[in-house]
Amino acid sequence: MNISQAAAASGVSAKMLRHYETIGLVPKARRTAANYRSYSETDVHTLRFIRTARDLGFSIDDIRALLALWRDRQRPSREVKRLAERHARELRARIGELEAMLVALEHLVHHCHGDERPDCPIIDGLEAGIARRRSAGNR
């Protein structure tokens, strides 16, 4: 199948498919006599694997490791589990950071009148945060 067919069948855009080839996540596609990319069902299966891993938020490096483990039928499952557990910990940490951001933003929104007056606690809060970061040396 051609690149657009492989993209549609896998759920990975043609642009991302080319990117994955460029970075070596998937092998370069075979080429037809007219120099068009040609993909097999196996290629599409690999792309679906990548798409699912991306949907779960795995990094490209983690996906590279997962692909190697997927292809290795002698792999110990503990390696796969270790990678997935580490990713779950990272997700929990990010969720905590996002929840803290949401609380701070909702606090600012709650205190803003949202009327015609120019004073705005949201702007003031953003400005105060920027000033604190600068004084701490974090730009």
Contacts in CASP RR format, 6 or more apart in sequence:
PFRMAT RR
TARGET T0000
AUTHOR 0000-0000-0000
METHOD contacts of the structure
MODEL  1
MNISQAAAASGVSAKMLRHYETIGLVPKARRTAANYRSYSETDVHTLRFI
RTARDLGFSIDDIRALLALWRDRQRPSREVKRLAERHARELRARIGELEA
MLVALEHLVHHCHGDERPDCPIIDGLEAGIARRRSAGNR
1 9 0 8 1.000
1 38 0 8 1.000
1 39 0 8 1.000
1 40 0 8 1.000
1 44 0 8 1.000
2 36 0 8 1.000
2 37 0 8 1.000
2 38 0 8 1.000
2 39 0 8 1.000
3 14 0 8 1.000
3 17 0 8 1.000
3 18 0 8 1.000
3 29 0 8 1.000
3 36 0 8 1.000
3 37 0 8 1.000
3 39 0 8 1.000
4 14 0 8 1.000
5 39 0 8 1.000
6 12 0 8 1.000
6 14 0 8 1.000
6 17 0 8 1.000
6 37 0 8 1.000
6 39 0 8 1.000
6 43 0 8 1.000
6 44 0 8 1.000
6 47 0 8 1.000
7 13 0 8 1.000
7 14 0 8 1.000
7 17 0 8 1.000
9 44 0 8 1.000
10 17 0 8 1.000
10 44 0 8 1.000
10 47 0 8 1.000
10 48 0 8 1.000
10 51 0 8 1.000
11 47 0 8 1.000
11 48 0 8 1.000
11 51 0 8 1.000
12 20 0 8 1.000
12 47 0 8 1.000
12 48 0 8 1.000
12 50 0 8 1.000
12 51 0 8 1.000
17 26 0 8 1.000
17 47 0 8 1.000
20 26 0 8 1.000
20 47 0 8 1.000
20 50 0 8 1.000
21 27 0 8 1.000
21 28 0 8 1.000
21 29 0 8 1.000
23 60 0 8 1.000
25 50 0 8 1.000
25 60 0 8 1.000
25 63 0 8 1.000
25 64 0 8 1.000
25 67 0 8 1.000
26 43 0 8 1.000
26 46 0 8 1.000
26 47 0 8 1.000
26 50 0 8 1.000
29 37 0 8 1.000
29 38 0 8 1.000
29 39 0 8 1.000
29 43 0 8 1.000
30 37 0 8 1.000
30 38 0 8 1.000
30 39 0 8 1.000
31 37 0 8 1.000
31 38 0 8 1.000
32 38 0 8 1.000
46 67 0 8 1.000
49 66 0 8 1.000
49 67 0 8 1.000
49 70 0 8 1.000
50 63 0 8 1.000
50 67 0 8 1.000
53 62 0 8 1.000
53 63 0 8 1.000
53 66 0 8 1.000
54 63 0 8 1.000
56 87 0 8 1.000
57 87 0 8 1.000
57 91 0 8 1.000
58 66 0 8 1.000
58 87 0 8 1.000
62 83 0 8 1.000
62 87 0 8 1.000
65 83 0 8 1.000
66 80 0 8 1.000
66 83 0 8 1.000
69 75 0 8 1.000
69 79 0 8 1.000
69 80 0 8 1.000
69 83 0 8 1.000
108 121 0 8 1.000
108 122 0 8 1.000
108 125 0 8 1.000
108 126 0 8 1.000
109 122 0 8 1.000
111 121 0 8 1.000
112 120 0 8 1.000
112 121 0 8 1.000
112 122 0 8 1.000
114 120 0 8 1.000
133 139 0 8 1.000
END
